[in-house]
Amino acid sequence: MPPSPLTPVLDRPRCIRSGDTGPVTVGTQHRDSSSGAPAPSDAADLERVRGSVAIALEDFLDRQRDTLATMDPSLSPVVDEVCALAAGGKRLRPLFAYWGWRGTTGGAPGPADDDAAVLRAVAALELVHASALVHDDVMDGALTRRGRPATHIGFATRHGDSALAGNGDTFGVGAAILVGDLALVWSDELLRRSGISAAALERARAVWDTMRTEVTAGQYLDLLRAAGGLPGPQGALTVARYKSAGYTVQRPLQLGAAIAGAGPRLAEAYSAIGLPLGEAFQLRDDVLGVFGDPVVTGKSADDDLREGKRTLLISLAEEVADATGRRLLAASLGDPQAGPQELQALRRLIEDTGARARVEQRISERTALARRAIADAPIADDARNALDALAVAATSRTA
């Protein structure tokens, strides 16, 4: 018997507002009896999925709030922080996983899992993502995340406001590490309790375990590169693949396929889509980290430069910079005290060396490659349309 699915929670405060992710229209769609999934009202049906993921997270985290409250009321800020992290974002990973599943359900052997259970299962990806964000911000020394203080900054402030003993920064970092760990633990629990069949859960575990190993390994590779290891453009692409690209597109698609019971042919097709598209997504993130509008991105455009992130933008600029440019990079990149003049000079260098244009070209090429793979993939047409729309949205975004 599969684990008991989560059921709605009534008459208690909700930690994630469904409206944060757009309109929610669940429970009213026509269902396709061959797949157990609602027929989409448009090509992508993206907002319905986003809303359903928000509800799944809301229900789950409300229960976790009760669990922590029975331990001690002072644990409330911990679940509040996970709720805040889970409330934001574009839901790309659950969207890719869900449409990876929808692309295969018509041809998968045996009865399909219920649409609602699959939506709860793929919502667990948001908790993996929340964990990665918290840990990444600690390692980078980031100050903000999604328009609010980074987790370690928020807990350091709480330490001071509560007049607690000891060093506030140390307290903030320790609390953030534990918040990230807890989000990762809870991701497992949400997947296990989603209500998908025992067979689907067992199939999903292989992809799930690989994905979480890769993202953790990718975080270490990022640390290593910041310390001088994995040099050059290829090093930047290696970090991008394992730290972000794989768990953003490739593994979520394969997770959906595994839940549906698809075979290796589709897993390979999803790799052909996911690897180039995940890379393009991360490169867009790198561009926004330096040239994005903070009002839109919710993060300062100075942070990546002050933190000294060794992205492909930086590697390509280093390759062709003259002596003056190399001195500027050595002096100002990674300087937490760099002012507006130095930061603007770094941006000009990235532009003038052609590094930004080359990254934009690579984004376009990798997106086009992924879209051709989507067109050729052996999947249902509604999923093809949805994945193509997601590919465009993920790589042309402004936040």
Stockholm file with secondary structure:
# STOCKHOLM 1.0

chainA/1-399         MPPSPLTPVLDRPRCIRSGDTGPVTVGTQHRDSSSGAPAPSDAADLERVRGSVAIALEDFLDRQRDTLATMDPSLSPVVDEVCALAAGGKRLRPLFAYWGWRGTTGGAPGPADDDAAVLRAVAALELVHASALVHDDVMDGALTRRGRPATHIGFATRHGDSALAGNGDTFGVGAAILVGDLALVWSDELLRRSGISAAALERARAVWDTMRTEVTAGQYLDLLRAAGGLPGPQGALTVARYKSAGYTVQRPLQLGAAIAGAGPRLAEAYSAIGLPLGEAFQLRDDVLGVFGDPVVTGKSADDDLREGKRTLLISLAEEVADATGRRLLAASLGDPQAGPQELQALRRLIEDTGARARVEQRISERTALARRAIADAPIADDARNALDALAVAATSRTA
#=GR chainA/1-399 SS CCCCCCCCCCSSCCSSCGGGGSCCCCSCSCEETTTTEECCSSSSCHHHHHHHHHHHHHHHHHHHHHHHHHHCGGGHHHHHHHHHHHHSSCCHHHHHHHHHHHTTGGGSSSCCCCHHHHHHHHHHHHHHHHHHHHHHHHHHTCCEETTEECHHHHHHHHHHHTTCSSCHHHHHHHHHHHHHHHHHHHHHHHHHTSCCCHHHHHHHHHHHHHHHHHHHHHHHHHHHHHTTCSCHHHHHHHHHIIIIIIIIIIHHHHHHHHHHTCCHHHHHHHHHHHHHHHHHHHHHHHHHHHHSCHHHHSSCTTHHHHHTCCCHHHHHHHHHCCHHHHHHHHHHTTCTTCCHHHHHHHHHHHHHTTHHHHHHHHHHHHHHHHHHHHHHSSSCHHHHHHHHHHHHHHHSCCC
#=GC SS_cons         CCCCCCCCCCSSCCSSCGGGGSCCCCSCSCEETTTTEECCSSSSCHHHHHHHHHHHHHHHHHHHHHHHHHHCGGGHHHHHHHHHHHHSSCCHHHHHHHHHHHTTGGGSSSCCCCHHHHHHHHHHHHHHHHHHHHHHHHHHTCCEETTEECHHHHHHHHHHHTTCSSCHHHHHHHHHHHHHHHHHHHHHHHHHTSCCCHHHHHHHHHHHHHHHHHHHHHHHHHHHHHTTCSCHHHHHHHHHIIIIIIIIIIHHHHHHHHHHTCCHHHHHHHHHHHHHHHHHHHHHHHHHHHHSCHHHHSSCTTHHHHHTCCCHHHHHHHHHCCHHHHHHHHHHTTCTTCCHHHHHHHHHHHHHTTHHHHHHHHHHHHHHHHHHHHHHSSSCHHHHHHHHHHHHHHHSCCC
//
